Amino acid sequence: MKTTELRQKDVAGIETEIKALQKAHFGLRMQKATQQLGNTNTLRATRRDIARAKTILAEKQAAK
């Protein structure tokens, strides 16, 4: 998800996005553990998306 899309969301929207990304990341980790994950780059991408969302969430909460 792009930063511009995240910045348009409110705090609750970003929190739900983080939960969804964490759930997706867990699923990818389970696929990797069972040797079903073909593209391991998706793990890195979801980790970075989570970090990006958490950073924007912290910025929004600090601005309040």
Buried (B, 14 or more C-beta within 10 A) or exposed (E): EEEEEBEEBEEEBBBEBBEBBBEBBEEBEEBBEEEEBEEEEBBEEBBEBBEBBBEBBEEBEEEE
